[in-house]
């Protein structure tokens, strides 16, 4: 006899099916929003790792210079090599991997990051160490470019500024926690072990991307020719110059925070980490606000960020010998300058929507040019005997040049429309 011949059995089976369906309906199902946030956090963890290894080298430079038996000027070659790696790697790796799916590219870049940090930890001499730091810098620009594409895919192109800011937050948070912690580890367990710890952190980033970045053909790459087309536009290069000049004031100030605290205020060296952290907190706050501003008023985000930074720089240059002014201004410079960076990213993407990944990479390359330019200009003014706070005026001049250049491009007329219009 079949089950259909027994009415009681049919009723029991129907009740079981109903109960099963109800149970499935009550099971929690991950929402798209929660999955999207996990993706953004996974991307931010990668930028945190990148920021930690970049800024940690500045905190432990005395340790690895002594261990490798070189003086401090020679040891700075390792830091310069990292910056060169970023500038070289941003376009080269992005174009070399143009056809790769962005998820696959992110995983490969984190793999290079891990290898670079392991090589840094086992370096037997300065030359080996410099090469290792160059390798560490290679993935940074391409990672931010690919991360910007994934973040925009997750939250939607109309919120790409906020998405990029969240990814960028990992880098700014690294200035608050990652770099000081890495410096502490270097002082307690050794600088080699510090780089190994960063490599382990990179493995967690790899796993996060593996599990939380979606597998989808929508993140597939394009041809090299397609990506390169963005670099044929003059306004893209102008915007990169705006970024390199304008953001330089961050590094004209950040590079010399230590001397500001110890030589200008005559505080002990223990006051340097809080000053660095305060600058990092300002960067984080400005970056998150700048993400929202970039989505609503991208051009105004650049003008407001640069303009407010110039005001803070003037206050710092005139009254920076006062502790309250100095510490307040450190927060202010970090916040105002970082508020402009998401807007720069949105602006670049709008100018070359066919080269989104490359534009993100070139944005980071521009910021590393700003790093070198700001530190160089500040060092030149100090070397000329103009005093410590002359570095602030160097940053003021560079940011003013960036703002004037941007205003000139706006006055020349609107760019051809890209992914959306710009106010």
N, C-alpha and C positions, 0 to 999 in steps of 0.2 A: 504494500500500500504506500502511495506517495504522500508527501506532506500536505498536498493540496486536497487529499481525500479526508483529512482530519481537521475539522473546523477549530478545535482547541489548539492544535499545533500551529495552524495558520495564525491564530490570535497571538500565541506566544512569540512566534517569529516576528510578527509585525511590531509587537511591543519592544522586542529586542532591537529591531532596526531603528525604531523611534528613539529609544534610549541612547543608542550609539550615536545617532545624528545629533542629539542634544548635547551629549558629552563632547563631541567634536566641536560643536558651536561654542561651547564654553571654554575650549582650550585657547590660551593666549596666542595670538598670531602677531609676529613682529610687524610693526607698522612701517610704511615707507619712510616716515619722518625719522623714526628711531634708527633705521638702517642708514639713512643719510647722515645722521649725526655721528654714527660709528665710523662711517667712511671719512668724514671730515676730521674726526679725532685721530684716526689712523694716519692720515696725511700730516696732521699737526705733530704727531709723535716723530715722524721722519724729519720735519723741519727743526724740531727740538734737538734731535740728535746732531743734525748738521750745525746748528747754532752752537751747541755745546762744544763740539770739537774745534770749531773756528775760534771761539772766544777763550776756550781753555788754554790754548797755546800761549796767549798773552799773559795768563796768570801763572803759568809754570815755566816761563822762558828762562828764568834764572836757574831752575832745576836742571833742564835738559842742556843748557849751555855749559854748566859746570860738569855734568856727567860726560858730555861729548868733548870736553876740554877745548871750548872755543869761547871767545869773548861775546859780550852782548850784541855789539853791532853785527858780528857774523851770524849769531843766532837768529837775528831778525830775518835772515834770508829764508828761513823756514816759513815764517809768517807771510813773507812776500810771495813765496812759491805757492802757498795755498790760494792767495788772491789771484795769481796768474792762472792757476788751475781753473778757477771759477770762470774767469774771462775767456779762456781758451775752450773749456768744456761746454759752456753754455751753447754756442752755435754749433760746435763740431759734433758733440754727442747728440744734440737735438736733430741735426740734419742726417747724421749717420743712421739714426734709429727712426727716421721719419715715418716709415711704413709700419713700425711696430705698434701693437695695441698699447694704449697708455698704461694700462695695468701692468703689462709685461715689462714695459720700459721702467716703471717705478721700481719694480722688483730687481731688475738688473742694476739700476743706479744705486740702490741700497746695498746690493752685493759689492759693487765697486767701493762704496763707502766703508764697508766692513773690512775689505782687504786692505785699503789704505791705512786704516787705523791699526790693524795688526802689524803691518809693515812699519808703521811709526814706532810701535812698541818694541820691535826687535832691532831697530836701526843701530848699527855698530859705530857709525861715524856721521859727520854732518852731511856729507854728500848723499848718503843713503837716506838720511832723515829728510832732507830737502825734497828728494824725489818722492818719498812716501807722502809728504804733505801736499805736494803737487797733485798726486793721485787722489788724495782726500778731497781736494777742491774741485776736481773735474765734474762730479755729479751734481753739484749744488744748483747751478743755473737750470740745467735740464730737468732736475727734480721739481723745481718750482714751476717751470713751464708746464710739465705734464700734470703736476698737482693742480694747477689752476684750471686745466681742461676738465679733470675729473671732478673737481669741486663744483664747477659751473654746471656740469652734466647732472650732478646730484640735486642741486638746489634750484636750477633753472637759470637761464642767461640773464633774466631780469634782476637777479640777486648775486651776480658774479662778483661784484665788489665785496659784499659781505663774506662770500665764500672764500675769496682769496685772502681776506683779512683774517679769517679763522685759521686758515692754513699757515699764514704768516705769523700768527700768534705764537706758534711753536718756537720760532726764531727769537721773538722778543722775550718770551718766558725764559729762554735759555740764558739771557743776560741777567735774569733775576736769580734763578736757581741753578741752572746747569753749569754755568761757568764758575760761580763761587764754589759749588760742590766739587767740581773737577779740580779746582785749585786746592781745596782742602784735602782731597784724596792724594794729589801729587805731593803735598807736604807731609802726609802721614804714612802712605804706603808706597809712594814712588811715582815718578812721572810715567814710566813705562806701564805700570799697572793702571794708571789713569786712562791711557789710550786703549788698553785691553777692556776696561770697564765700558768705555764708549762703544767699542766694537760689540760687546754683549748687548748693550742697549740697542744698537743697530739691528741685532738679530730679532729683538722683540718688535722693532719697527717692521722688519721684513714679514714676520708672522701676522702682524696687524693688517698690513696691506694685502697679504695673501687671503685672509679670511673676510675682510670687510670692504675691500674695493670690489665693486661688482664686475662679474665677467660678462661683458656685452660687446657686441660688434660695433656698437655706437661709439666706442672709445678707440676704434681702429685708427691708425695713422693715415697719412696721405703721402703723395710722392714728394721727393726732395724738391722738385721744381715748384710744386704747390707751396711748400713752406718757404722757399727762397723768394717767392714773389713779394713777400712782405718787405724784404730788404731793398727792393727796387724803388720804394716810395720815400721821397725826400723827407716827408713829414715824420716818418718813423725815426729817422736818424736825428732829426731836430728834437723830437720828444725824448730820445735817449740822452741827448746832450742836456736837455732841461733837467732830467733826472740826475745825471752825473754831477752837474754844477750845483743844482739846488740842494740836494741831499748831503753835499760835502760838509755842511756846517755841523751835522751830527758828529762826524768823525774829527772835525777840527776842535770839537769840545770833548768828546768821549775819550779820545786818545790821551788827553792831558788831565783827566780827572785826578789821577794820583798826585801829580805836582800841584794842582790847584789846592788840594786838601792839605798836603804836607808843607809845601813851600809858600803858598799864598796865605792860607789860614793858620799855618803853624800847628795843625793838629797832628796827632800821632797816626801811624800807618793803619791802626785798627779802625780809623774812620773812613778808609777808602772803600771797603766792601759795602757799607750802607750807602755811600754816595753812588757807587755803581748800581746798586739795586734800585735806588730812587730813580735814576736815569732809566733803568729798564722798566720800572713800573709806569713811568710816563710814556715810554715807547709802546707798551702793551695797551694802555688806555687810548692813546692816540690812534693806534692801528685799528682797534675795534670800532671807534667812532668814525674813523676815516672810511671803513668799509661801508657803513650805512650812507655816508655822505657821497661816496663814489657812485652808488647806485641811483641816487636822486639828482645830484649836481656834480658830475665828475670834474668839469672845468673849474667850478667854484671851489672844489676840494683842493685843487692845486694852488689856486690863488690864495685861499684862506689859510692853508697850511703854511705856505712860504711866507705870506704877509705877517701872520702872527708870530712865526719863528723869528723874523727880522726884529720885531718889537722886543721879544724876549732876549735876543742877542744883544741889543743895545743896552738893556737894563743890566745884563750880565757884564758887559764890557766896562760900563761906568762904575757899577757898585758891587762887582763880584767879590771884592775883598771882605764884604760883610757875610758871615756864615749863613744868615737867614736868606739873603738874596741869592747866594751861590746855590744852596741846596734847592731852593724854590725854582731857580732858573734851570737847574739840571733837569728837574721834572718837566719844566715847560718846554725846553728845547726838544727833549725826547718825544713829548706828546704832540707838539705842533708839526714837527717834521714827519713823524710817522703817519700823521693824519693824511698826508699828501700821497703816500706810496700806493695805497689801493686805487686812488684816482688815476695815478700814472699808469697802473696796470690796465684799468678799464679804458683809458685813453688810447694806449698802444693797441689793445685788442680791437677797438673800434676803427682804428686807422688801417689795420691789416687783419680783418676777420678770417681770412683764408690761412693765416699763419699763427693761430692762437698759441700753440705750444712754443714756437720760436719766440713770440713776443714776450711770453712769460719768462723764458730763459734770458732774453736780452735785457729785460727789466732788471733781473738779478745781476747780470754782468755790468749794467750801468751803475748799480749800487756799489759794486766792488771797485769800479773806477772812482766813484765818490769817496770810498774808503781811502784809497791811495792818495787822491787829490787833496782831501781835507787834512789828512795827517801830514802830507808833504808841505802844504801851505802853512799850517801851524808851526811846523818845525822850522820853516824858513824865517818866519817872523821872530821866533825866539832866537834863532841863530843870528839875526840882525841886531839883537840887543834891544828889542822893543818891549820886552817883558812878557810874563806868562799870559796875561789877558789879551795880548795882541793876537793870540790864536783865535779868539772870539771874533775879532775884526776881520781876520782872514776868512772865517766862515761866513760872516756877514756879506763880504764882497762877493763870494762865490754864489751864495743863495740869491743875492740881488741880481747877479748876472743870469741865473737860471730863471728867475721870475720875469725879468725884462725880455729874455728870449721867448718865453712862453706867451707873454702878452703881445709880443710882436707877431707871433704866428697866429694868434687869435684875431688880431687887427687885420691881418692879411686876408681874412675871409675863412669861412667854414671849410673843413675838409670834406671830401666826397663821402657820402654816408656809408657807414659800415654796418655793424650788427644793429646799431640803433643811433639815433641822433644825439648830439651832445648839446647841452645848453650853452 
